[in-house]
Amino acid sequence: MYRTAPTGKRPRWWTELPLIAVVYGLYSAGRLLVRGDVQPAVDHGLSILDLEKALRINFEHPLNRLFTEHPSLGIPADFAYASLHYLLTPAILVWVFRRRPEHYRFLRSWLMTATLIGLIGFTLLPTCPPRLLDAGQGFVDTMAQYGSYGWWGGDASAPRGLGGMTNQYAAMPSLHVGWALWCGLVLWRHGRRTWLRIAALCYPLVILLVVMGTANHYFLDAVAGAAVMGAGLLLAGPALRLTDRIRGRSGRTGRPTIPVTVHTVARREAPAATALPRATAARSGTS
């Protein structure tokens, strides 16, 4: 379990919203950078699947069959994949901001640093998810299968008609799993109630099953997502100190200077002027 030292008072909310918006904008834009690299993405996906088969860790195959054959599992899983990633993560961030303000800056920096590392992975290693592989690989796209029950279609979690605005070949690493792991660790570390700690244990495990059962991620994508969060945890402290140092330098260089005026000089010299007659009187009294 990670340990964090309090980092002082929480920042103002009106400075946080633009920062979070910028990072989310980079997250969305970064997913679009590699939209055209379809064949390399397919090759990377097949390579990951072959490695999993060799290691006998291709857990996504039986899970996908289970979710495909049982709508009572597949439909809730599709809803979870399409919504919880975008709802619970910011909700827990707001909860930390309000209830654990002394830890907020570190936890926010951890999440953002890990997200930026994930964007590098999307860019350098575009990866086709299992659901978009050739049908001979044995996967069924549950999002398309149960699309009539939700707002999504055949374009992952994107609403119908907006599939062109997202990159479907950003499977490695799985930030669905990474963000869920962050949520679980934060709730376990800072939650005080029993039900929060139960949710902290269950939520990452549920998301792990969901991303594989819906054929949106490989098991190794999930492992990479957890590794990205670990790297973000290690780099959050140095990143926070760096931003504080930059902010401190800008504050020193931007400090306003006080103009020197006649009144300023008079106020500075007033004590010396009043002390001179007292010293003269003291000498005349003793002589």
KOLDRENKE-43760 format. One record per residue (C-alpha): residue number from 1; x, y, z. Coordinates in nm, 4 decimals. Layout:
% KOLDRENKE-43760
(node NUM,(X,Y,Z)),
...
//
This chain:
% KOLDRENKE-43760
(node 1,(0.0000,0.0000,0.0000)),
(node 2,(0.1303,0.3396,-0.0931)),
(node 3,(0.2054,0.6096,0.1618)),
(node 4,(0.1749,0.9802,0.1031)),
(node 5,(0.2732,1.2765,0.3123)),
(node 6,(0.0226,1.5606,0.3315)),
(node 7,(0.1065,1.8303,0.0788)),
(node 8,(-0.0655,2.1228,0.2452)),
(node 9,(-0.3928,2.2906,0.1659)),
(node 10,(-0.5930,2.1941,-0.1400)),
(node 11,(-0.5709,2.4302,-0.4382)),
(node 12,(-0.8628,2.6454,-0.5454)),
(node 13,(-1.1231,2.4651,-0.7529)),
(node 14,(-1.1216,2.7281,-1.0267)),
(node 15,(-0.7532,2.6569,-1.0903)),
(node 16,(-0.8067,2.2804,-1.0869)),
(node 17,(-1.0835,2.2616,-1.3451)),
(node 18,(-0.8748,2.4053,-1.6320)),
(node 19,(-0.5828,2.1771,-1.5412)),
(node 20,(-0.8004,1.8671,-1.5414)),
(node 21,(-0.9653,1.9810,-1.8641)),
(node 22,(-0.6246,2.0163,-2.0316)),
(node 23,(-0.5146,1.6666,-1.9255)),
(node 24,(-0.8448,1.5151,-2.0376)),
(node 25,(-0.8104,1.7019,-2.3677)),
(node 26,(-0.4634,1.5531,-2.4127)),
(node 27,(-0.6058,1.2108,-2.3260)),
(node 28,(-0.8749,1.2432,-2.5929)),
(node 29,(-0.6413,1.3951,-2.8524)),
(node 30,(-0.3696,1.1380,-2.7864)),
(node 31,(-0.6131,0.8572,-2.8608)),
(node 32,(-0.6748,1.0128,-3.2022)),
(node 33,(-0.3103,1.0429,-3.3054)),
(node 34,(-0.2761,0.6878,-3.4319)),
(node 35,(-0.6150,0.6346,-3.5932)),
(node 36,(-0.4673,0.5563,-3.9330)),
(node 37,(-0.2221,0.2882,-3.8188)),
(node 38,(-0.4671,-0.0011,-3.8584)),
(node 39,(-0.2379,-0.2785,-3.9810)),
(node 40,(0.0379,-0.2230,-3.7223)),
(node 41,(-0.2350,-0.2123,-3.4566)),
(node 42,(-0.3729,-0.5457,-3.5764)),
(node 43,(-0.0242,-0.6971,-3.5803)),
(node 44,(0.0399,-0.5788,-3.2253)),
(node 45,(-0.2906,-0.7232,-3.1098)),
(node 46,(-0.2150,-1.0618,-3.2661)),
(node 47,(0.1319,-1.0629,-3.1116)),
(node 48,(-0.0122,-0.9993,-2.7662)),
(node 49,(-0.2695,-1.2741,-2.8157)),
(node 50,(-0.0039,-1.5217,-2.9341)),
(node 51,(0.2089,-1.4439,-2.6285)),
(node 52,(-0.0867,-1.4959,-2.3975)),
(node 53,(-0.1666,-1.8282,-2.5613)),
(node 54,(0.1938,-1.9402,-2.5199)),
(node 55,(0.1804,-1.8450,-2.1505)),
(node 56,(-0.1734,-1.9853,-2.1118)),
(node 57,(-0.3057,-1.6539,-1.9770)),
(node 58,(-0.5578,-1.5731,-2.2515)),
(node 59,(-0.8378,-1.5336,-1.9965)),
(node 60,(-1.0336,-1.3067,-2.2298)),
(node 61,(-1.1492,-1.6017,-2.4445)),
(node 62,(-1.3621,-1.7838,-2.1830)),
(node 63,(-1.4844,-1.4560,-2.0334)),
(node 64,(-1.5956,-1.3262,-2.3721)),
(node 65,(-1.7854,-1.6488,-2.4419)),
(node 66,(-1.9544,-1.6218,-2.1013)),
(node 67,(-2.0624,-1.2613,-2.1567)),
(node 68,(-2.1764,-1.3383,-2.5115)),
(node 69,(-2.3923,-1.6346,-2.4123)),
(node 70,(-2.5491,-1.4698,-2.1063)),
(node 71,(-2.7048,-1.1257,-2.1619)),
(node 72,(-2.7554,-1.0927,-1.7860)),
(node 73,(-2.3762,-1.0614,-1.7650)),
(node 74,(-2.2961,-0.9003,-2.0980)),
(node 75,(-2.5425,-0.6097,-2.0837)),
(node 76,(-2.4406,-0.4827,-1.7355)),
(node 77,(-2.0765,-0.5268,-1.8363)),
(node 78,(-2.1293,-0.3084,-2.1430)),
(node 79,(-2.2943,-0.0387,-1.9305)),
(node 80,(-2.0064,-0.0570,-1.6834)),
(node 81,(-1.7443,-0.0282,-1.9572)),
(node 82,(-1.9184,0.2628,-2.1274)),
(node 83,(-1.9826,0.4738,-1.8153)),
(node 84,(-1.7973,0.3962,-1.4915)),
(node 85,(-1.4573,0.4926,-1.6317)),
(node 86,(-1.5845,0.8464,-1.6944)),
(node 87,(-1.8082,0.8831,-1.3881)),
(node 88,(-1.6453,0.7199,-1.0851)),
(node 89,(-1.2917,0.8448,-1.1454)),
(node 90,(-1.3820,1.2181,-1.1415)),
(node 91,(-1.6320,1.1525,-0.8600)),
(node 92,(-1.3568,1.0078,-0.6392)),
(node 93,(-1.1265,1.2940,-0.7354)),
(node 94,(-1.3923,1.5410,-0.6167)),
(node 95,(-1.4420,1.3354,-0.2993)),
(node 96,(-1.0704,1.3574,-0.2218)),
(node 97,(-1.0761,1.7313,-0.2953)),
(node 98,(-1.3542,1.7828,-0.0403)),
(node 99,(-1.2796,1.5226,0.2262)),
(node 100,(-0.9010,1.4688,0.2135)),
(node 101,(-0.7718,1.8065,0.0904)),
(node 102,(-0.4232,1.7587,0.2375)),
(node 103,(-0.3680,1.4580,0.0073)),
(node 104,(-0.5462,1.5921,-0.2993)),
(node 105,(-0.2504,1.7418,-0.4890)),
(node 106,(-0.0446,1.4236,-0.4670)),
(node 107,(-0.3317,1.1952,-0.5695)),
(node 108,(-0.4285,1.4238,-0.8564)),
(node 109,(-0.0666,1.4369,-0.9758)),
(node 110,(-0.0452,1.0582,-0.9551)),
(node 111,(-0.3534,1.0115,-1.1720)),
(node 112,(-0.2470,1.2715,-1.4277)),
(node 113,(0.1115,1.1480,-1.4534)),
(node 114,(-0.0044,0.7916,-1.5121)),
(node 115,(-0.2540,0.9096,-1.7738)),
(node 116,(0.0170,1.0939,-1.9658)),
(node 117,(0.2350,0.7815,-1.9572)),
(node 118,(-0.0595,0.5869,-2.0970)),
(node 119,(-0.0869,0.8343,-2.3843)),
(node 120,(0.2727,0.7606,-2.4746)),
(node 121,(0.1806,0.3926,-2.4886)),
(node 122,(-0.1164,0.4625,-2.7174)),
(node 123,(0.1085,0.6588,-2.9512)),
(node 124,(0.4062,0.4238,-2.9616)),
(node 125,(0.2141,0.0956,-2.9564)),
(node 126,(-0.1242,0.1219,-3.1312)),
(node 127,(-0.3051,-0.2017,-3.0524)),
(node 128,(-0.6176,-0.3577,-3.1956)),
(node 129,(-0.8563,-0.4786,-2.9226)),
(node 130,(-0.9750,-0.8411,-2.9343)),
(node 131,(-1.3233,-0.7453,-3.0577)),
(node 132,(-1.1800,-0.5978,-3.3814)),
(node 133,(-0.9633,-0.8963,-3.4706)),
(node 134,(-1.0615,-1.1364,-3.7432)),
(node 135,(-1.3631,-1.3503,-3.6516)),
(node 136,(-1.1415,-1.6567,-3.6689)),
(node 137,(-0.9777,-1.5513,-3.3415)),
(node 138,(-1.3025,-1.6370,-3.1614)),
(node 139,(-1.4065,-1.3005,-3.0152)),
(node 140,(-1.7500,-1.1379,-3.0234)),
(node 141,(-1.7971,-0.7626,-2.9812)),
(node 142,(-2.0501,-0.7514,-2.6971)),
(node 143,(-2.0826,-0.3726,-2.7354)),
(node 144,(-2.2199,-0.4311,-3.0854)),
(node 145,(-2.4172,-0.7385,-2.9802)),
(node 146,(-2.6037,-0.5521,-2.7054)),
(node 147,(-2.5889,-0.2067,-2.8636)),
(node 148,(-2.9695,-0.1794,-2.8742)),
(node 149,(-2.9753,-0.1684,-2.4922)),
(node 150,(-2.7476,0.1353,-2.4584)),
(node 151,(-2.6261,0.4515,-2.6259)),
(node 152,(-2.3234,0.2908,-2.7890)),
(node 153,(-2.2987,0.1121,-3.1206)),
(node 154,(-2.0163,-0.0835,-3.2749)),
(node 155,(-1.7564,0.1776,-3.1867)),
(node 156,(-1.6722,0.0770,-2.8288)),
(node 157,(-1.8155,0.3177,-2.5717)),
(node 158,(-1.8667,0.6063,-2.8162)),
(node 159,(-2.2302,0.7116,-2.8663)),
(node 160,(-2.3858,0.6145,-3.1974)),
(node 161,(-2.2672,0.8364,-3.4785)),
(node 162,(-1.9590,0.9574,-3.2895)),
(node 163,(-1.7338,0.6600,-3.3497)),
(node 164,(-1.5147,0.8659,-3.5828)),
(node 165,(-1.4168,1.0889,-3.2905)),
(node 166,(-1.2398,0.8148,-3.0987)),
(node 167,(-0.9435,0.5868,-3.1621)),
(node 168,(-1.0449,0.2242,-3.1284)),
(node 169,(-0.6855,0.1029,-3.1545)),
(node 170,(-0.5717,0.2346,-2.8150)),
(node 171,(-0.5965,-0.0889,-2.6192)),
(node 172,(-0.2428,-0.0936,-2.4724)),
(node 173,(-0.2258,-0.0058,-2.1874)),
(node 174,(-0.5744,-0.0359,-2.0417)),
(node 175,(-0.6446,0.2900,-1.8605)),
(node 176,(-0.9861,0.1479,-1.7725)),
(node 177,(-0.8005,-0.0926,-1.5442)),
(node 178,(-0.5397,0.1652,-1.4453)),
(node 179,(-0.7938,0.4273,-1.3379)),
(node 180,(-1.0004,0.1622,-1.1579)),
(node 181,(-0.6895,0.0551,-0.9672)),
(node 182,(-0.6255,0.4185,-0.8703)),
(node 183,(-0.9841,0.4485,-0.7472)),
(node 184,(-0.9535,0.1289,-0.5444)),
(node 185,(-0.6251,0.2282,-0.3804)),
(node 186,(-0.7517,0.5764,-0.2953)),
(node 187,(-1.0718,0.4433,-0.1396)),
(node 188,(-0.8824,0.1775,0.0561)),
(node 189,(-0.6208,0.4222,0.1838)),
(node 190,(-0.8472,0.7166,0.2645)),
(node 191,(-1.1910,0.5643,0.3140)),
(node 192,(-1.3062,0.5194,0.6723)),
(node 193,(-1.6178,0.3112,0.6288)),
(node 194,(-1.6312,-0.0624,0.5709)),
(node 195,(-1.8425,-0.0416,0.2564)),
(node 196,(-1.5898,0.1938,0.0983)),
(node 197,(-1.3121,-0.0560,0.1558)),
(node 198,(-1.5239,-0.3369,0.0139)),
(node 199,(-1.5866,-0.1223,-0.2946)),
(node 200,(-1.2136,-0.0496,-0.3108)),
(node 201,(-1.1422,-0.4213,-0.3460)),
(node 202,(-1.4291,-0.5061,-0.5790)),
(node 203,(-1.4195,-0.2224,-0.8289)),
(node 204,(-1.0769,-0.2924,-0.9904)),
(node 205,(-1.1543,-0.6658,-1.0077)),
(node 206,(-1.4934,-0.6010,-1.1691)),
(node 207,(-1.3398,-0.3685,-1.4287)),
(node 208,(-1.0686,-0.6262,-1.5015)),
(node 209,(-1.3362,-0.8864,-1.5794)),
(node 210,(-1.5438,-0.6343,-1.7764)),
(node 211,(-1.2667,-0.5193,-2.0122)),
(node 212,(-1.1775,-0.8793,-2.1001)),
(node 213,(-1.5322,-1.0156,-2.1135)),
(node 214,(-1.6457,-0.7400,-2.3511)),
(node 215,(-1.3383,-0.8108,-2.5705)),
(node 216,(-1.2113,-0.4553,-2.5364)),
(node 217,(-0.8751,-0.5475,-2.3826)),
(node 218,(-0.6322,-0.8349,-2.3461)),
(node 219,(-0.5151,-0.9531,-2.0072)),
(node 220,(-0.1706,-0.8068,-2.0786)),
(node 221,(-0.3348,-0.4700,-2.1486)),
(node 222,(-0.4646,-0.4819,-1.7938)),
(node 223,(-0.1197,-0.5742,-1.6608)),
(node 224,(0.0264,-0.2798,-1.8518)),
(node 225,(-0.2437,-0.0516,-1.7085)),
(node 226,(-0.1460,-0.1530,-1.3554)),
(node 227,(0.2222,-0.0975,-1.4398)),
(node 228,(0.1439,0.2507,-1.5721)),
(node 229,(-0.0281,0.3383,-1.2444)),
(node 230,(0.2760,0.2095,-1.0550)),
(node 231,(0.5047,0.4295,-1.2635)),
(node 232,(0.2719,0.7241,-1.2071)),
(node 233,(0.2887,0.6658,-0.8319)),
(node 234,(0.6695,0.6715,-0.8384)),
(node 235,(0.6841,0.9857,-1.0520)),
(node 236,(0.4043,1.1821,-0.8847)),
(node 237,(0.6248,1.3111,-0.6025)),
(node 238,(0.9072,1.4360,-0.8285)),
(node 239,(0.6526,1.5863,-1.0698)),
(node 240,(0.4834,1.7695,-0.7837)),
(node 241,(0.8143,1.9032,-0.6526)),
(node 242,(0.9118,2.0160,-1.0021)),
(node 243,(0.5889,2.2084,-1.0506)),
(node 244,(0.6259,2.3669,-0.7064)),
(node 245,(0.9826,2.4719,-0.7917)),
(node 246,(0.8723,2.6238,-1.1228)),
(node 247,(0.5847,2.7985,-0.9509)),
(node 248,(0.8193,2.9312,-0.6837)),
(node 249,(1.0609,3.0713,-0.9411)),
(node 250,(0.7842,3.2404,-1.1340)),
(node 251,(0.6553,3.3864,-0.8090)),
(node 252,(0.9949,3.5310,-0.7202)),
(node 253,(1.0567,3.6771,-1.0645)),
(node 254,(0.7080,3.8161,-1.0760)),
(node 255,(0.7192,3.9834,-0.7342)),
(node 256,(0.6204,4.3496,-0.7688)),
(node 257,(0.8721,4.6117,-0.6617)),
(node 258,(0.7734,4.9006,-0.4317)),
(node 259,(0.8510,5.2379,-0.5902)),
(node 260,(1.0729,5.4644,-0.3807)),
(node 261,(0.9073,5.7989,-0.3095)),
(node 262,(0.9761,6.0982,-0.0854)),
(node 263,(0.7196,5.9728,0.1647)),
(node 264,(0.8831,5.6271,0.1739)),
(node 265,(1.2236,5.7774,0.2485)),
(node 266,(1.0751,6.0040,0.5138)),
(node 267,(0.9099,5.7090,0.6903)),
(node 268,(1.2331,5.5078,0.6829)),
(node 269,(1.4409,5.7964,0.8250)),
(node 270,(1.1877,5.9144,1.0834)),
(node 271,(1.3126,5.6916,1.3731)),
(node 272,(1.6721,5.8111,1.3257)),
(node 273,(1.5616,6.1758,1.3212)),
(node 274,(1.3664,6.1432,1.6454)),
(node 275,(1.6471,5.9531,1.8184)),
(node 276,(1.9061,6.2305,1.7597)),
(node 277,(1.7605,6.4949,1.9996)),
(node 278,(1.7238,6.2306,2.2741)),
(node 279,(2.0892,6.1337,2.2432)),
(node 280,(2.1938,6.5039,2.2516)),
(node 281,(1.9824,6.5702,2.5602)),
(node 282,(2.1316,6.2715,2.7366)),
(node 283,(2.4846,6.3941,2.6723)),
(node 284,(2.4011,6.7469,2.7908)),
(node 285,(2.2475,6.6122,3.1111)),
(node 286,(2.5586,6.4183,3.2122)),
(node 287,(2.8174,6.6830,3.1231)),
//
